[in-house]
Amino acid sequence: GPDGGFDELPPAKVWPMKTCTKCGLEKLIGEYQAHASTRDKLRPECKKCGAAYSKEWRNRDPERANAVAKRYRESHKEQRLAYDKAWVRANPDKIKRIIRRNALKKTYGMTEADFVALEDRQGGVCAVCGERRWQGPRKGDVLHVDHDHETGIVRGLLCAKCNLGLGYFDDDPVRLRAAAGYLDLHASREVQ
């Protein structure tokens, strides 16, 4: 128009819609799973209804659901393996956290929260030498869980050097004191 405005409104963008056969609601087609054997190549029920139905079906007949899942896994081994390998390559930080979480739980019966709480109680440093962390071969190594090998009871968190040191001395206080005495004795003498 003469005032610079529109004489007519521009046509509205029409987004493809579909009605769910379960809930009866009209939803965007992005709310539907793909399905090769239907005319529009989409499942008849929306994702939300499909998920609810699947969950209910699995709960109703878990034995059959497990058998179906097992058959699927067996018939799609190559695709699953390729997917898993790609996911692992794409998510190295998540993999490290998962491995660490599982190792803490399996080996020491600890959760990540237990580890963090113990680390906080120690001020984030090794319980033996007071260092924050050892910058060893794996730069930025975290503190390691120290435990009694007889009882399995967690004693504290140690840097890698102190943890290895205790291990090499078989966690034997007598041997450790003897080693400390040996070092004290020879530190006071001149090299001959």
C-alpha positions in Angstrom: 0.0 0.0 0.0 0.9 3.7 -0.2 1.9 3.8 3.5 4.5 1.0 3.0 2.4 -1.7 4.7 0.9 -4.8 3.2 -2.5 -4.6 1.4 -2.9 -8.2 2.3 -1.2 -10.4 4.9 1.3 -12.8 3.5 0.1 -16.4 3.4 0.7 -18.3 6.7 3.2 -21.2 6.6 1.2 -24.4 6.7 3.0 -27.1 8.6 2.1 -30.7 7.8 -0.2 -32.2 10.4 -1.6 -35.6 11.1 -4.2 -37.0 13.6 -3.1 -39.6 16.1 -5.2 -42.8 16.0 -4.7 -43.3 19.8 -5.3 -39.8 21.4 -7.2 -38.3 18.5 -5.1 -35.1 18.6 -3.8 -33.4 15.5 -0.1 -33.0 15.7 2.9 -32.0 13.5 4.3 -34.9 11.5 7.5 -34.5 13.4 5.6 -36.1 16.4 5.3 -39.4 14.5 7.9 -42.2 14.0 8.8 -43.3 10.5 7.1 -46.5 9.2 8.0 -48.0 5.8 4.7 -49.9 5.2 2.2 -47.0 5.6 1.0 -44.8 2.8 2.4 -41.6 4.4 5.5 -43.5 5.7 4.6 -42.6 9.3 3.2 -44.6 12.3 -0.5 -44.0 12.9 0.0 -43.1 16.5 2.1 -40.2 17.8 5.5 -40.9 19.5 4.0 -40.2 23.0 1.1 -42.6 22.5 3.4 -45.2 20.9 5.8 -45.0 23.8 3.0 -45.4 26.3 1.6 -48.4 24.4 5.1 -50.0 24.2 5.7 -49.5 27.9 2.3 -51.0 28.8 2.9 -54.0 26.4 6.3 -54.7 27.9 4.9 -54.5 31.5 1.9 -56.8 30.5 4.1 -59.5 28.9 7.8 -59.0 29.9 8.8 -62.5 28.9 7.5 -62.0 25.3 8.9 -58.5 25.2 12.4 -59.8 26.2 12.2 -62.5 23.6 11.3 -59.9 20.9 14.1 -57.6 22.0 16.5 -60.5 21.9 15.5 -61.6 18.4 15.9 -58.0 17.3 19.4 -57.7 18.8 20.4 -61.0 17.2 19.1 -60.0 13.7 20.7 -56.5 13.9 24.1 -57.3 15.3 26.1 -55.5 12.6 24.0 -52.3 12.8 24.0 -52.3 16.6 27.8 -52.8 16.7 28.3 -50.0 14.1 26.0 -47.7 16.1 27.8 -48.6 19.4 31.2 -48.0 18.0 30.2 -44.7 16.5 28.6 -43.6 19.8 31.8 -44.5 21.8 34.0 -42.6 19.3 31.7 -39.6 19.5 31.4 -39.6 23.3 34.8 -40.3 24.9 34.1 -38.1 27.9 30.9 -39.9 28.7 32.6 -43.3 28.3 35.3 -42.3 30.8 32.6 -41.2 33.3 30.6 -44.4 32.8 33.7 -46.6 33.2 34.7 -44.7 36.3 31.2 -44.8 37.8 31.0 -48.5 37.2 34.5 -49.2 38.6 33.8 -47.2 41.8 30.6 -49.1 42.4 31.9 -52.5 41.5 35.3 -52.3 43.3 34.5 -50.0 46.3 30.7 -49.9 46.6 31.0 -46.1 46.1 28.9 -43.7 44.0 30.5 -40.7 42.3 28.8 -38.6 45.0 30.6 -40.6 47.7 33.9 -40.0 46.0 33.3 -36.3 45.7 32.2 -36.1 49.4 35.4 -37.9 50.4 37.5 -35.7 48.2 35.8 -32.6 49.7 36.5 -33.9 53.3 40.2 -34.2 52.3 40.3 -30.8 50.8 40.9 -32.2 47.4 44.4 -33.4 48.2 46.2 -36.7 48.8 45.6 -38.0 52.4 49.3 -38.9 52.6 51.4 -36.2 51.0 48.9 -33.4 50.7 49.5 -32.8 47.0 46.5 -32.0 44.8 47.4 -34.5 42.1 50.3 -36.1 40.5 51.2 -34.9 37.1 52.5 -38.3 36.0 52.4 -40.1 32.6 48.6 -39.5 32.4 48.6 -35.7 33.0 45.9 -34.7 35.4 45.4 -38.1 37.1 42.7 -37.8 39.7 43.1 -39.0 43.3 42.8 -42.8 43.7 40.7 -44.7 46.1 42.8 -46.4 48.8 41.2 -49.3 50.6 42.2 -52.1 53.0 42.8 -55.2 50.8 41.8 -57.5 53.7 38.4 -55.8 54.6 37.7 -53.8 51.5 37.0 -50.7 53.6 37.9 -47.5 51.9 40.5 -45.5 53.9 40.9 -42.4 51.8 42.0 -40.9 48.5 45.7 -40.8 47.5 47.7 -39.5 44.6 49.1 -42.1 42.2 52.6 -42.0 43.8 51.4 -42.5 47.3 48.9 -45.2 46.3 51.6 -47.1 44.4 54.1 -46.6 47.3 51.7 -48.2 49.8 51.0 -51.0 47.4 54.7 -51.7 46.9 55.2 -51.9 50.7 52.2 -54.3 50.9 50.4 -51.7 53.1 52.7 -52.8 55.9 53.3 -50.0 58.5 56.4 -51.8 59.9 58.1 -51.9 56.4 57.0 -48.2 55.8 58.5 -47.1 59.1 61.7 -49.1 58.4 62.0 -47.4 55.0 61.5 -44.0 56.5 64.2 -44.8 59.1 66.5 -45.9 56.3 66.0 -42.7 54.4 66.5 -40.6 57.6 69.7 -42.5 58.4 71.2 -42.0 55.0 70.0 -38.4 54.6 72.1 -37.4 57.6 75.3 -39.0 56.3 77.5 -37.7 53.6 77.8 -39.6 50.3 80.9 -41.8 50.4 
